[in-house]
Amino acid sequence: MRARWIFILILLMPLAEIAGFVLVGRAIGIWSTLGLVILTSLVGILLLRAQGFQMLRELSSEGREGRVPGDTIVHGAMIVVAAFLLLIPGFITDTVGLTLFVPAVRRLLWSAVGRRIVVNSTTYSRSYAYEAGFDPNARKGPVVELENEDFQREPNPSSPWNDQRLKDD
């Protein structure tokens, strides 16, 4: 049932955006409308850059402190979606994109949606691996030790990567 609504939304979204262009174009003129669309794209790029760097700093500090950066990753993903929506021409997507750049809106959205999402965190440590019976140094099968004389590679004269052949050409 949800897939049907998503499909209908995807089909109706371009029609709504075109209607928005027509209404705004009638109200403020075609050149102002085009300028507004270009301006929102530039604002999206600048906001993505500014908030993206801030998110990377937060991820770095949380990593140094040994905390799992769950909220920071979620907010970063929402910032990327917001910037993508601002890059798409249209006033409805611009409105949604601009609202996603507001941290309070992102927190509210995550509190509403986050209850339905389960995030599993797995950490791997050598001590846990040994306790589980995994030994990375354990060898399966016979071990064959070779000396330099036992394993030597001679250049293939017919190979296209042969240095001598490259010099001759």
trRosetta pair geometry for C-beta under 8 A, 3 or more apart (Angstrom, degrees):
i j d omega theta_ij theta_ji phi_ij phi_ji
1 4 5.9 -52 -160 26 35 113
1 5 7.1 28 149 -13 65 104
2 5 5.7 -58 -155 37 40 109
2 6 6.3 39 151 -19 71 105
3 6 5.7 -53 -147 37 34 112
3 7 6.2 37 153 -21 65 107
4 7 5.7 -55 -149 36 30 113
4 8 6.4 29 153 -18 65 106
5 8 5.6 -51 -145 37 33 111
5 9 6.2 36 153 -21 65 106
6 9 5.6 -53 -148 36 31 114
6 10 6.4 32 153 -20 64 104
7 10 5.8 -53 -149 34 30 111
7 11 6.6 26 153 -15 63 107
8 11 5.8 -58 -151 39 32 110
8 12 6.1 18 158 -11 68 113
9 12 6.0 -62 -138 44 28 102
9 13 6.1 44 160 -43 64 102
10 13 6.0 -38 -143 11 26 118
11 14 7.7 -65 -178 28 31 96
11 15 7.7 16 142 -3 62 114
12 15 5.4 -63 -159 43 50 114
12 16 6.0 50 148 -24 80 105
13 16 5.7 -56 -146 36 31 110
13 17 6.3 31 156 -19 66 105
13 92 7.2 -146 -154 86 81 141
13 93 7.8 64 -176 -58 116 103
14 17 5.5 -53 -145 37 35 112
14 18 6.3 36 156 -20 67 103
15 18 5.8 -52 -148 35 32 111
15 19 6.4 32 152 -18 64 105
16 19 5.6 -53 -148 37 33 113
16 20 6.4 38 150 -22 64 104
16 92 5.6 22 124 -23 116 157
17 20 5.4 -51 -150 34 33 116
17 21 6.6 38 150 -21 64 100
17 89 7.4 106 176 111 132 71
17 90 3.5 -49 -137 -128 120 124
17 91 7.0 155 -138 30 69 66
17 92 5.8 -109 -86 25 74 109
17 93 6.9 1 -97 -6 121 102
18 21 5.6 -49 -151 32 35 113
18 22 6.5 34 151 -18 65 103
19 22 5.7 -53 -149 36 34 112
19 23 6.3 30 155 -16 67 107
20 23 5.9 -57 -143 39 30 107
20 24 6.0 20 162 -9 67 110
20 90 6.4 85 66 -164 138 76
20 91 4.2 -149 162 41 138 115
20 92 5.8 -156 -44 -28 156 89
21 24 6.2 -61 -140 44 25 102
21 25 5.7 28 159 -23 64 115
21 33 6.5 98 -155 175 71 138
21 90 7.4 -73 -50 -118 97 62
21 91 7.3 173 -64 -8 55 106
22 25 5.7 -57 -141 38 24 113
22 26 6.4 25 159 -19 61 106
23 26 6.0 -55 -151 34 28 109
23 27 6.5 20 154 -16 63 110
24 27 5.6 -59 -146 39 34 109
24 28 6.1 -22 174 26 72 105
24 33 5.1 127 116 -114 104 109
24 36 7.2 -103 161 64 140 152
24 91 6.1 139 -33 -50 147 151
25 28 7.3 -78 -127 56 19 69
25 29 6.9 -38 -165 143 56 12
25 30 5.3 29 -151 -92 105 60
25 33 4.5 -36 -89 -34 71 161
28 32 4.2 -100 138 95 108 140
28 33 6.1 142 76 -56 102 77
28 36 7.6 69 87 -26 149 138
29 32 4.6 81 67 16 93 107
29 33 6.7 -158 93 -11 45 90
30 33 5.6 -58 -149 35 30 113
30 34 6.4 26 156 -15 66 105
31 34 5.8 -52 -146 39 33 109
31 35 6.2 35 153 -19 65 107
32 35 5.5 -54 -145 39 31 114
32 36 6.2 36 153 -23 64 105
33 36 5.7 -53 -149 33 30 113
33 37 6.6 31 153 -19 63 103
34 37 5.7 -52 -150 34 34 112
34 38 6.5 30 153 -14 66 105
35 38 5.8 -56 -147 40 32 108
35 39 6.0 36 153 -23 66 108
36 39 5.5 -52 -143 36 30 115
36 40 6.5 30 158 -19 64 102
36 91 8.0 12 126 -92 125 100
37 40 6.1 -53 -149 34 29 107
37 41 6.8 30 151 -18 61 104
37 89 5.1 25 -165 -139 126 94
37 90 7.8 54 -124 -24 106 21
37 94 7.9 -129 -123 -57 59 144
38 41 5.7 -55 -154 34 34 113
38 42 6.5 32 151 -16 67 105
39 42 5.8 -56 -150 38 33 109
39 43 6.2 34 152 -19 67 106
40 43 5.4 -50 -142 38 35 114
40 44 6.3 43 153 -25 64 102
40 86 5.5 -140 156 -162 88 88
40 94 4.5 -22 -175 -132 154 131
40 97 7.9 105 173 74 111 132
40 98 7.7 -78 -145 -56 105 113
41 44 5.6 -51 -152 31 31 115
41 45 6.7 31 152 -18 63 102
41 86 6.3 154 -108 143 38 82
41 87 5.4 72 -135 -123 88 50
41 89 7.5 -26 -60 -82 117 69
42 45 5.7 -52 -151 34 35 111
42 46 6.4 30 154 -14 67 107
43 46 5.8 -57 -146 41 32 109
43 47 6.0 29 157 -17 67 110
43 86 6.5 -112 84 -172 85 141
43 98 7.8 9 120 -97 131 101
44 47 5.9 -56 -141 41 27 108
44 48 6.1 30 158 -21 63 108
44 82 7.4 -164 -138 133 93 73
44 83 4.8 129 176 -146 94 62
44 85 7.6 -161 -122 76 136 58
44 86 2.6 173 -86 103 131 134
44 87 5.4 -143 103 -51 152 67
44 94 8.0 -107 -57 -126 119 79
44 97 6.3 -15 -107 152 115 141
45 48 5.8 -55 -148 35 27 112
45 49 6.5 27 154 -19 62 106
45 83 7.1 94 -86 -157 33 110
45 86 7.9 -140 -26 104 53 123
45 87 7.4 83 -58 -84 82 99
46 49 5.7 -54 -150 34 31 111
46 50 6.3 23 157 -13 66 108
47 50 5.9 -56 -141 41 31 106
47 51 5.8 9 169 2 69 113
47 79 7.9 -146 137 -160 93 96
47 82 7.5 -75 114 119 130 118
47 83 6.6 -166 85 -92 95 92
47 86 7.4 87 46 9 126 168
47 101 5.3 -32 176 -126 143 143
48 51 6.6 -63 -132 51 21 93
48 52 5.3 28 164 -29 61 120
48 79 6.5 137 -123 157 66 97
48 80 7.3 74 -136 -107 110 47
48 82 7.7 180 -82 87 86 89
48 83 3.6 49 -77 -101 123 146
48 86 8.0 -155 -38 50 108 131
49 52 5.8 -56 -136 36 18 114
49 53 6.5 17 163 -17 58 105
50 53 6.3 -60 -156 33 24 105
50 54 6.7 20 150 -14 61 109
51 54 5.3 -51 -146 38 40 116
51 55 6.2 45 152 -23 68 102
51 79 5.1 -150 114 -139 126 140
51 101 6.7 -160 -26 -148 160 90
52 55 5.6 -52 -148 35 31 112
52 56 6.5 32 153 -19 64 104
52 76 7.4 81 -126 -142 64 90
52 79 6.4 177 -75 128 70 139
52 80 7.9 78 -97 -74 106 76
53 56 5.6 -52 -148 35 34 112
53 57 6.5 37 152 -20 65 102
54 57 5.7 -52 -152 34 33 112
54 58 6.5 32 151 -17 65 105
55 58 5.6 -54 -149 37 34 112
55 59 6.3 37 152 -20 66 104
55 72 6.1 146 -157 -175 82 91
55 75 6.5 -162 -113 101 116 100
55 76 4.3 128 -179 -93 149 98
55 79 6.4 -144 -40 23 148 155
56 59 5.6 -49 -145 35 34 113
56 60 6.3 36 154 -20 64 105
57 60 5.7 -55 -149 36 30 113
57 61 6.4 25 156 -15 65 106
58 61 5.9 -55 -144 39 31 106
58 62 6.2 27 158 -15 66 108
58 69 7.2 131 129 -142 87 121
58 72 4.8 -167 118 -125 119 132
59 62 6.0 -59 -145 40 27 107
59 63 6.2 29 156 -20 63 109
59 69 5.1 65 -125 -160 69 170
59 72 5.3 176 -75 133 72 142
59 73 7.4 84 -101 -69 111 71
59 76 7.4 15 -54 -51 123 147
60 63 5.7 -57 -148 36 28 112
60 64 6.5 28 155 -18 63 106
61 64 5.7 -52 -147 36 33 111
61 65 6.3 24 156 -11 65 109
62 65 5.8 -60 -144 44 32 106
62 67 4.6 -80 -165 70 87 103
62 68 7.6 -36 159 95 120 12
62 69 4.2 121 95 -83 148 98
62 72 6.1 -162 2 -1 153 150
63 66 7.7 45 -179 -70 30 25
63 67 7.8 -92 -68 54 23 64
63 69 6.7 -35 -53 -31 75 125
68 121 5.8 -33 -130 -120 149 158
69 72 4.1 -47 -179 48 100 121
69 73 5.5 110 116 -30 91 92
70 73 6.0 -61 -152 33 26 108
70 74 6.5 20 156 -15 64 108
70 119 6.2 139 -134 93 119 163
70 121 7.9 -81 -75 -65 112 128
71 74 5.6 -56 -148 38 34 111
71 75 6.1 30 156 -15 69 107
71 110 7.4 94 -135 154 82 165
72 75 5.9 -55 -144 41 30 108
72 76 6.2 35 153 -22 64 107
73 76 5.5 -54 -147 36 30 115
73 77 6.4 32 154 -21 64 103
74 77 5.8 -52 -150 33 31 111
74 78 6.6 29 151 -16 63 105
74 106 7.9 146 124 172 91 107
74 110 5.6 87 142 -116 140 133
74 114 7.4 14 -144 -96 161 112
75 78 5.6 -53 -148 38 35 111
75 79 6.4 40 151 -24 66 102
75 103 7.3 9 -141 -129 130 81
75 106 5.3 75 -123 153 85 147
75 110 7.6 -53 -70 -48 72 146
76 79 5.5 -51 -149 32 33 113
76 80 6.6 34 152 -19 64 101
77 80 5.7 -51 -152 33 34 112
77 81 6.5 34 150 -16 65 104
78 81 5.5 -52 -147 38 36 112
78 82 6.2 41 151 -23 66 105
78 100 5.4 -148 168 -175 96 110
78 106 4.9 143 101 -128 159 111
78 109 7.1 132 -120 81 143 139
78 110 7.6 -91 -45 -58 144 104
79 82 5.5 -51 -146 36 32 115
79 83 6.4 31 155 -17 65 104
79 100 7.3 178 -95 136 35 102
79 101 6.9 73 -124 -110 76 65
79 106 7.9 -9 -54 -95 73 147
80 83 5.9 -53 -148 37 30 108
80 84 6.3 33 152 -19 64 106
81 84 5.6 -55 -148 37 31 113
81 85 6.3 32 153 -20 65 105
81 97 7.8 -150 126 -115 64 77
81 100 6.3 -90 91 166 96 165
82 85 5.7 -54 -149 35 30 111
82 86 6.5 28 153 -17 64 105
82 96 7.8 -145 -121 125 70 69
82 97 4.5 122 -166 -158 63 68
82 98 7.4 138 -167 -55 108 15
82 99 8.0 -146 -124 68 114 48
82 100 3.5 -155 -87 89 113 119
82 101 5.1 158 160 -55 154 74
83 86 5.6 -54 -149 36 34 110
83 87 6.5 35 152 -22 66 104
83 97 7.0 131 -65 -162 13 117
84 87 5.7 -55 -150 33 32 112
84 88 6.8 34 152 -22 64 101
84 97 7.5 -154 69 -111 49 120
85 88 5.8 -50 -151 29 35 111
85 93 4.4 -151 -169 177 86 90
85 94 7.0 177 139 -82 88 27
85 96 5.4 -93 176 87 156 98
85 97 3.3 -169 91 -71 109 107
85 100 7.1 97 35 22 140 137
86 93 7.4 -166 -73 130 26 90
86 94 5.7 72 -120 -122 63 68
86 97 4.0 -171 -50 136 77 154
86 98 6.9 98 -88 -55 110 69
88 93 4.7 -37 81 120 117 161
90 93 4.5 68 79 21 112 106
90 94 6.4 -174 93 -13 56 89
91 94 5.3 -51 -141 38 34 116
91 95 6.3 40 157 -24 65 102
92 95 5.8 -51 -150 31 30 111
92 96 6.6 25 153 -11 63 105
93 96 5.8 -54 -146 41 35 109
93 97 5.9 37 154 -22 67 110
94 97 5.5 -56 -142 40 29 113
94 98 6.2 28 160 -19 65 106
95 98 6.0 -53 -144 36 27 107
95 99 6.5 23 157 -15 61 108
96 99 5.9 -60 -149 39 30 109
96 100 6.5 31 153 -22 65 107
97 100 5.8 -56 -150 33 31 111
97 101 7.1 35 152 -25 62 99
98 101 5.8 -49 -159 22 38 114
98 102 7.8 41 147 -24 61 95
99 102 5.9 -44 -165 17 46 113
99 105 5.0 -167 165 -154 82 170
100 105 6.3 -120 -105 106 30 126
100 106 6.3 76 -164 -77 62 88
100 109 7.6 -12 -117 -1 81 159
101 105 8.0 39 57 52 35 126
102 105 4.2 73 77 7 103 111
102 106 7.0 -179 88 -11 53 83
103 106 5.5 -55 -147 36 37 112
103 107 6.3 37 156 -19 69 103
104 107 5.8 -52 -148 36 32 111
104 108 6.3 33 153 -18 64 107
105 108 5.7 -54 -146 38 31 112
105 109 6.1 32 155 -18 65 108
106 109 5.7 -55 -144 39 29 111
106 110 6.1 26 157 -17 65 109
107 110 5.8 -57 -144 40 29 108
107 111 6.2 29 156 -21 65 106
108 111 5.8 -54 -146 34 28 110
108 112 6.6 23 155 -15 62 107
109 112 5.9 -60 -151 38 31 108
109 113 6.0 1 162 4 69 114
110 113 6.2 -65 -129 53 29 92
110 114 4.6 41 170 -42 69 120
111 114 6.0 -32 -106 28 19 117
111 115 7.7 31 175 -28 45 96
112 115 7.5 -70 173 13 21 103
113 116 6.1 -67 -173 38 52 106
113 117 6.5 32 142 -13 81 114
114 117 5.7 -68 -145 41 41 105
123 128 8.0 116 103 7 80 155
124 128 6.8 -133 -155 66 46 126
124 129 6.9 43 -174 -55 89 106
125 128 4.6 89 61 8 87 103
125 129 6.9 -153 93 -9 45 86
126 129 5.4 -55 -148 35 35 114
126 130 6.4 32 157 -17 69 102
127 130 6.1 -53 -149 36 31 107
127 131 6.5 31 153 -17 63 107
128 131 5.6 -57 -148 38 34 111
128 132 6.2 29 155 -18 67 109
129 132 5.8 -60 -149 38 30 108
129 134 4.5 -71 -179 71 87 114
129 136 7.2 20 139 -32 145 98
130 133 7.8 77 -178 -51 31 11
130 134 6.9 -96 -82 66 30 64
130 135 6.7 57 -116 -90 75 70
135 138 4.0 86 87 -25 110 108
139 143 5.8 16 151 -66 161 109
146 150 4.2 -138 -158 86 89 128
146 151 4.5 50 152 -17 145 117
147 150 4.8 99 49 1 70 104
147 151 7.6 162 76 16 37 81
148 151 7.1 -84 -146 57 26 74
148 152 7.0 57 165 -72 64 94
149 152 6.9 -24 -150 -32 29 119
155 159 7.1 -113 -179 29 78 130
155 162 5.7 109 171 -128 117 95
155 163 7.5 -66 -140 21 155 89
155 164 7.6 117 124 6 149 110
156 159 4.0 92 82 -30 106 110
156 162 6.5 -120 82 -73 62 115
157 162 6.0 74 -141 -125 31 166
157 164 7.2 -36 -130 67 78 128
157 165 7.1 131 -173 -53 58 112
158 162 7.5 114 58 -20 13 141
159 162 4.5 122 69 -41 90 94
159 165 7.2 -175 77 16 60 145
160 165 7.0 -116 -140 104 30 144
161 166 7.7 0 -160 -46 31 119
162 165 4.1 72 76 9 106 111
162 166 6.8 -176 89 -13 54 83
163 166 5.7 -56 -151 34 33 112
163 167 6.6 32 153 -20 65 104
164 167 5.8 -55 -154 33 33 111
164 168 6.6 33 151 -21 65 106
165 168 5.7 -53 -150 32 34 113
165 169 6.8 33 155 -22 65 102
166 169 6.1 -54 -152 29 33 108
